Amino acid sequence: MPKQEIHAGDIGAAKLYFNVTGHLQPTPTNTMIQNQNNYIQINGTVLSQESIKSLNPEQLNSIESILKTAMLK
């Protein structure tokens, strides 16, 4: 059997064919973030949403006070 060469035009034509026939869908450009993890890390100490939820009101007030003081500097 003779060996067939593949040319760039052949690949482009094949992609166009598959796109038109619906067998190859283009990659979406705007994807929605499904999961987001937010946290603050200071000197190796991680403060996440979960850890904040477990704090009592006094602890939350202390953190809030520290952050407000730091923002003034």
Phi, psi and omega in degrees: 000135179287146179279132180258140178265144177256128179251157181303324179296325179294318180294317178298319179294320179295317178298317179299316179301312181293326176295315181294320182279353177086008181275342180227111181269136177296151180292128179295141182269332179246104180256148181268137177285122182270330184220134181225131180246115179248136176200163175247135178235124179233116180048044177086352178268123182261129177244103183255173178300321181295318181290327178294320180297333183273356181279151176274167184304323180296319178294319177297318178297322178297314179297317180299317179297316179298315181294320178297319178296318180294327181289335181284337183283000000 
